[in-house]
Amino acid sequence: MTQGDAVTIRDVAKLAGVAVSTASRALGNGSASARTRQKVQQAAEELHFVPNQAAKQLTSGKSNIIAIMVPEEPDFVFRDAFVSGMVAQLATSFTAVNLLPFLALTKPHDAKGFLKVLKGSGAAGIVVVSFHYSKPFADALKQCGKLIVSIGTPSPSMHYPYVDVDNYQGGYDAVMLLHKRGCQHIAVIAGPTDMQASVLRTEGVKDALSSLGMEPVAFIPGEYGAQRGEEVMLQILSEHPEVDGVFAISDETAAGALRALLNSGKRVPEDVALIGFDDFHVARAVSPRLTTFAQPLAAMAETATEMMSERLETGEWKRKAVLFPAPMVRRESA
């Protein structure tokens, strides 16, 4: 072996004085005596040998590869604070337990592309982030034959282990805070109707309004994002100038709504109180800063990793649903 060459299992076997097959078994938890295993491990450490994961999978029949599946347009993945933040946290937590994550991107309803990517990946499991429900995509998840953990509550017809925050309670509490501030004309900039996070938040909003004997002056579903938040807020101001309270489905959406309010001469919160959801960087970057509900991305990613690791190690799901609270973070906007 010359300087600069990659260390191989053959080098380890030679230094340990054993056959290549014996060295491979010793490093891969196969059949080997304690003395042989110790010799091989010492040789590997001395040579700074890093096992090739693909080769390890072939010899052991087991995979340590985890697909982080994001069925979104690529540009959305890297500009959306929730998706990009969750992907980063998942990559960190899986790597920490010696699982090998890879990012698998497909368009929101590209079920065929999803199956093609997953069947050829060699992944033992999938963590699905930002799932838009469609029957073809739900069927594809069943057909892929992989272990699945969902970040976010799955649709009612889908029974996968999941990690989420209490979206319903967050929506409910947002309305109660606006009402406590004296808001009587509350508008809702809602999210996509094919995503459970959005559905649950808006169910909480509707139930809270109903309990108060109120109806929203406007309830407009659609995509997440600052540009849409600004456009919808301008529409609401035009059609319902009496609006005095707004719940926006995300902080990015709320930041756009805030821009529209300020550009229209409205004072926040004196004229219109505004609440978002997520507690990401944008909530603290705007002025006035946003009152919002916090999503604990690191804790959610660590829990999803633990759930998948437990299933891989024991063959059983120890936990099938973990729901974190979404604590309110009070700032100047409401």
C-alpha positions as CSV (number, residue, x, y, z in Angstrom):
1,M,0.0,0.0,0.0
2,T,1.5,3.4,-1.0
3,Q,0.9,6.7,0.6
4,G,-2.4,8.2,-0.5
5,D,-4.0,4.8,-1.4
6,A,-7.4,4.1,0.3
7,V,-7.2,1.5,3.0
8,T,-9.2,-1.6,2.0
9,I,-10.4,-4.7,3.9
10,R,-7.5,-6.6,2.3
11,D,-5.0,-4.3,4.1
12,V,-6.7,-4.9,7.4
13,A,-6.8,-8.7,6.8
14,K,-3.1,-8.7,6.0
15,L,-2.1,-6.7,9.1
16,A,-4.2,-8.9,11.3
17,G,-2.9,-12.1,9.7
18,V,-6.3,-13.5,8.7
19,A,-8.2,-14.2,5.5
20,V,-10.2,-11.3,3.9
21,S,-13.5,-13.2,4.5
22,T,-12.6,-13.5,8.2
23,A,-11.8,-9.8,8.5
24,S,-15.1,-8.9,6.9
25,R,-17.0,-11.1,9.3
26,A,-15.2,-9.8,12.3
27,L,-15.9,-6.2,11.4
28,G,-19.5,-6.9,10.3
29,N,-20.6,-8.7,13.5
30,G,-20.4,-12.0,11.7
31,S,-19.1,-15.3,13.0
32,A,-15.6,-14.8,14.5
33,S,-13.9,-15.7,17.7
34,A,-13.4,-12.9,20.3
35,R,-9.6,-13.1,19.8
36,T,-9.9,-12.8,16.0
37,R,-12.4,-10.0,16.3
38,Q,-10.0,-8.1,18.6
39,K,-7.0,-8.6,16.2
40,V,-9.0,-7.4,13.2
41,Q,-10.5,-4.4,15.1
42,Q,-7.0,-3.4,16.3
43,A,-5.7,-3.6,12.7
44,A,-8.6,-1.5,11.4
45,E,-8.0,1.2,14.0
46,E,-4.2,1.2,13.3
47,L,-4.9,1.7,9.6
48,H,-7.8,4.1,10.1
49,F,-10.0,1.8,8.1
50,V,-13.5,3.1,7.3
51,P,-15.9,0.3,6.0
52,N,-17.6,0.8,2.7
53,Q,-21.2,0.9,3.6
54,A,-22.5,-0.4,0.3
55,A,-20.2,-3.4,0.5
56,K,-21.1,-3.9,4.2
57,Q,-24.8,-4.0,3.2
58,L,-24.1,-6.6,0.5
59,T,-22.3,-8.9,2.9
60,S,-24.7,-8.5,5.9
61,G,-27.9,-8.3,4.0
62,K,-28.8,-5.3,6.1
63,S,-29.0,-1.6,5.1
64,N,-28.2,1.4,7.3
65,I,-29.4,3.8,4.6
66,I,-32.3,6.1,5.4
67,A,-34.1,8.1,2.7
68,I,-35.3,11.6,3.7
69,M,-38.1,11.9,1.2
70,V,-39.4,15.4,0.4
71,P,-42.2,15.5,-2.2
72,E,-41.8,19.1,-3.1
73,E,-40.3,21.2,-5.9
74,P,-36.5,21.5,-5.4
75,D,-36.6,25.3,-5.0
76,F,-39.2,25.1,-2.3
77,V,-37.1,22.6,-0.3
78,F,-34.2,25.0,0.1
79,R,-36.2,28.2,0.6
80,D,-38.8,26.9,3.1
81,A,-37.6,27.3,6.6
82,F,-39.5,24.2,8.0
83,V,-38.4,21.8,5.2
84,S,-34.8,22.9,5.0
85,G,-34.4,23.0,8.8
86,M,-36.0,19.6,9.3
87,V,-33.8,18.0,6.6
88,A,-30.7,19.4,8.3
89,Q,-31.8,18.2,11.7
90,L,-32.7,14.7,10.4
91,A,-29.3,14.4,8.6
92,T,-27.5,15.3,11.8
93,S,-29.5,13.0,14.1
94,F,-29.3,10.0,11.7
95,T,-25.6,10.4,11.2
96,A,-25.1,10.5,15.0
97,V,-26.5,7.0,15.3
98,N,-24.5,5.6,12.3
99,L,-27.4,5.6,9.9
100,L,-26.6,7.0,6.5
101,P,-29.2,9.6,5.3
102,F,-29.7,10.7,1.7
103,L,-32.1,13.3,0.4
104,A,-34.6,12.0,-2.1
105,L,-36.6,14.7,-4.0
106,T,-39.7,14.1,-6.0
107,K,-42.4,16.5,-7.2
108,P,-45.5,16.6,-4.9
109,H,-47.7,14.1,-6.8
110,D,-45.0,12.2,-8.8
111,A,-45.9,8.7,-7.4
112,K,-44.0,6.9,-10.2
113,G,-40.9,8.9,-9.6
114,F,-41.1,8.3,-5.9
115,L,-41.3,4.5,-6.4
116,K,-38.4,4.5,-8.9
117,V,-36.1,6.4,-6.5
118,L,-37.0,4.3,-3.5
119,K,-36.9,0.9,-5.1
120,G,-33.4,1.5,-6.4
121,S,-32.0,3.2,-3.3
122,G,-31.2,0.2,-1.0
123,A,-32.8,2.2,1.8
124,A,-34.0,0.4,4.9
125,G,-36.4,3.1,5.8
126,I,-38.0,6.4,4.8
127,V,-38.7,9.6,6.7
128,V,-41.3,11.6,4.7
129,V,-41.2,15.4,5.2
130,S,-43.9,17.8,3.8
131,F,-46.4,15.2,2.5
132,H,-49.2,16.3,0.2
133,Y,-51.9,13.7,0.2
134,S,-53.0,12.1,-3.1
135,K,-54.2,8.5,-3.5
136,P,-51.5,7.6,-6.1
137,F,-48.8,8.8,-3.7
138,A,-50.4,7.0,-0.7
139,D,-50.6,3.8,-2.8
140,A,-46.9,4.3,-3.7
141,L,-45.9,4.4,0.0
142,K,-47.7,1.1,0.5
143,Q,-46.0,-0.5,-2.5
144,C,-42.4,0.6,-1.7
145,G,-42.0,-2.0,1.0
146,K,-39.9,0.2,3.3
147,L,-40.2,1.2,6.9
148,I,-41.8,4.7,7.1
149,V,-41.9,7.5,9.7
150,S,-43.8,10.6,8.9
151,I,-42.8,14.1,10.0
152,G,-46.3,15.4,10.4
153,T,-49.6,13.7,11.1
154,P,-50.5,11.4,8.2
155,S,-53.9,11.6,6.5
156,P,-56.6,9.6,8.3
157,S,-56.4,6.7,5.8
158,M,-52.6,6.3,6.3
159,H,-51.4,4.5,9.4
160,Y,-47.7,5.3,9.7
161,P,-45.7,6.2,12.8
162,Y,-45.3,9.9,13.0
163,V,-43.8,12.9,14.9
164,D,-45.7,16.2,14.9
165,V,-46.6,19.3,17.0
166,D,-50.0,20.0,18.3
167,N,-51.2,22.0,15.3
168,Y,-54.8,22.0,16.3
169,Q,-54.1,23.5,19.7
170,G,-51.9,26.1,18.2
171,G,-54.6,27.3,15.8
172,Y,-57.1,27.3,18.7
173,D,-54.9,29.3,21.0
174,A,-54.1,31.8,18.3
175,V,-57.8,32.7,18.0
176,M,-58.2,32.9,21.7
177,L,-55.3,35.3,22.0
178,L,-56.7,37.5,19.2
179,H,-60.1,37.5,20.9
180,K,-58.5,38.4,24.3
181,R,-56.9,41.4,22.6
182,G,-60.4,42.5,21.6
183,C,-60.3,41.5,17.9
184,Q,-63.8,41.0,16.5
185,H,-63.1,40.7,12.8
186,I,-60.6,37.8,12.4
187,A,-59.2,36.7,9.0
188,V,-57.4,33.4,8.4
189,I,-54.6,33.0,5.7
190,A,-54.8,29.2,5.7
191,G,-52.5,26.7,4.1
192,P,-52.8,23.8,1.5
193,T,-55.8,21.6,2.0
194,D,-53.9,18.5,1.1
195,M,-51.5,18.8,4.1
196,Q,-52.6,17.7,7.6
197,A,-50.6,20.3,9.4
198,S,-52.5,23.0,7.7
199,V,-55.8,21.2,8.0
200,L,-55.3,20.7,11.8
201,R,-54.3,24.3,12.4
202,T,-57.4,25.6,10.6
203,E,-59.6,23.1,12.4
204,G,-58.4,24.5,15.7
205,V,-59.1,28.0,14.4
206,K,-62.6,27.1,13.3
207,D,-63.5,25.4,16.6
208,A,-62.2,28.4,18.6
209,L,-64.2,30.8,16.6
210,S,-67.3,28.6,16.9
211,S,-66.9,28.5,20.7
212,L,-66.9,32.3,20.7
213,G,-69.9,32.5,18.4
214,M,-67.8,34.1,15.7
215,E,-67.2,33.5,12.0
216,P,-64.0,34.6,10.2
217,V,-64.4,37.6,7.9
218,A,-62.1,35.8,5.5
219,F,-60.8,32.2,5.2
220,I,-58.4,31.7,2.3
221,P,-56.5,28.5,1.8
222,G,-53.4,28.1,-0.4
223,E,-49.7,27.6,-0.5
224,Y,-47.2,28.7,2.1
225,G,-44.9,31.7,1.5
226,A,-44.3,35.4,2.0
227,Q,-45.4,36.5,-1.5
228,R,-48.7,34.7,-1.1
229,G,-49.2,36.1,2.4
230,E,-48.7,39.6,1.0
231,E,-51.1,39.1,-1.9
232,V,-53.8,37.5,0.3
233,M,-53.5,40.2,2.9
234,L,-54.0,42.9,0.3
235,Q,-57.1,41.1,-0.9
236,I,-58.5,40.9,2.6
237,L,-57.9,44.6,3.3
238,S,-59.7,45.4,0.0
239,E,-62.7,43.2,0.6
240,H,-62.8,43.4,4.5
241,P,-61.4,46.7,5.6
242,E,-62.8,46.1,9.1
243,V,-60.3,43.2,9.7
244,D,-58.6,43.7,13.1
245,G,-56.9,40.3,13.6
246,V,-55.1,37.8,11.4
247,F,-53.8,34.2,11.9
248,A,-51.4,33.2,9.1
249,I,-50.5,29.5,8.6
250,S,-46.8,30.1,8.9
251,D,-44.2,32.7,9.8
252,E,-43.2,33.2,6.2
253,T,-46.8,33.8,5.3
254,A,-47.3,36.1,8.2
255,A,-44.2,38.1,7.2
256,G,-45.7,38.7,3.8
257,A,-49.0,39.7,5.4
258,L,-47.1,42.1,7.7
259,R,-45.5,43.8,4.8
260,A,-48.9,44.3,3.2
261,L,-50.4,45.7,6.4
262,L,-47.5,48.2,6.9
263,N,-47.5,49.3,3.3
264,S,-51.2,49.9,3.6
265,G,-50.8,52.2,6.5
266,K,-52.0,49.8,9.2
267,R,-50.4,49.7,12.6
268,V,-49.5,46.3,13.9
269,P,-50.9,45.4,16.5
270,E,-52.8,48.5,17.2
271,D,-55.0,48.4,14.0
272,V,-54.5,44.7,13.1
273,A,-53.0,42.0,15.4
274,L,-51.1,39.3,13.5
275,I,-50.0,35.8,14.6
276,G,-47.9,33.3,12.7
277,F,-46.7,29.7,13.3
278,D,-43.2,28.1,13.4
279,D,-41.0,30.5,15.4
280,F,-38.3,30.5,12.7
281,H,-35.7,33.2,12.0
282,V,-38.1,35.4,10.0
283,A,-40.4,35.8,13.1
284,R,-37.6,37.6,14.9
285,A,-36.2,39.4,11.8
286,V,-39.3,41.5,11.0
287,S,-40.5,44.6,12.8
288,P,-42.7,44.3,14.8
289,R,-41.6,40.8,15.6
290,L,-44.1,38.1,15.2
291,T,-46.1,36.4,17.9
292,T,-46.1,32.7,16.9
293,F,-46.0,29.1,17.9
294,A,-42.7,27.2,18.2
295,Q,-41.9,24.0,16.3
296,P,-39.1,22.1,18.1
297,L,-37.3,20.8,14.9
298,A,-34.3,19.3,16.7
299,A,-36.5,17.3,19.2
300,M,-38.8,16.2,16.4
301,A,-35.9,15.0,14.2
302,E,-34.2,13.2,17.2
303,T,-37.5,11.4,18.0
304,A,-38.1,10.3,14.4
305,T,-34.5,9.0,14.4
306,E,-35.1,7.1,17.7
307,M,-38.3,5.6,16.3
308,M,-36.6,4.4,13.2
309,S,-33.6,3.1,15.0
310,E,-35.7,1.2,17.5
311,R,-37.7,-0.5,14.7
312,L,-34.5,-1.5,12.8
313,E,-32.9,-2.9,16.0
314,T,-35.9,-4.7,17.5
315,G,-38.3,-5.4,14.7
316,E,-41.1,-3.5,16.5
317,W,-42.4,0.1,16.6
318,K,-41.9,1.1,20.3
319,R,-43.8,4.3,19.6
320,K,-46.2,5.1,16.9
321,A,-47.2,8.7,17.5
322,V,-45.3,11.5,19.3
323,L,-47.0,14.9,19.6
324,F,-45.0,17.8,20.9
325,P,-46.7,20.9,22.2
326,A,-46.3,24.1,20.1
327,P,-45.8,26.7,22.8
328,M,-46.9,30.3,22.1
329,V,-44.1,32.8,21.8
330,R,-45.4,36.3,22.6
331,R,-43.9,39.2,20.7
332,E,-45.0,42.6,19.5
333,S,-47.3,41.7,16.6
334,A,-50.2,40.4,18.9
